[in-house]
Amino acid sequence: MQELIKQINALSKKEKEQGLTKEEKELQAKLREQYRNEFRKNFQAQINNVDVKLPSGKVVPLTTLGKKK
C-alpha cells in the first residue's frame, strides 16, 4: 500500500508541476481506484474485528448491531 501511495503522490506532483499525458492520467485514476479498494477492504477488516460490550454485559461483534431480526 505504501508503494501505491508513493506512485499516486509522484503523479500528483508531476501533474501540478508540468501536467500529465493521457496515459499518465489513466494510470493515476487506476491507482487511485486501487487505493480506494484496498482502503475499503482494510477498513472493513477492522470493523469486523471490533466487539462492543452491551449494557447487559454481553460482548457482541459490531457487525451484528443494528441488524433487524
Stockholm file with secondary structure:
# STOCKHOLM 1.0

chainA/1-69         MQELIKQINALSKKEKEQGLTKEEKELQAKLREQYRNEFRKNFQAQINNVDVKLPSGKVVPLTTLGKKK
#=GR chainA/1-69 SS CHHHHHHHHHHHHHHHHTCCCHHHHHHHHHHHHHHHHHHHHHHHHHHHTCEEECTTSCEEEGGGTTCCC
#=GC SS_cons        CHHHHHHHHHHHHHHHHTCCCHHHHHHHHHHHHHHHHHHHHHHHHHHHTCEEECTTSCEEEGGGTTCCC
//
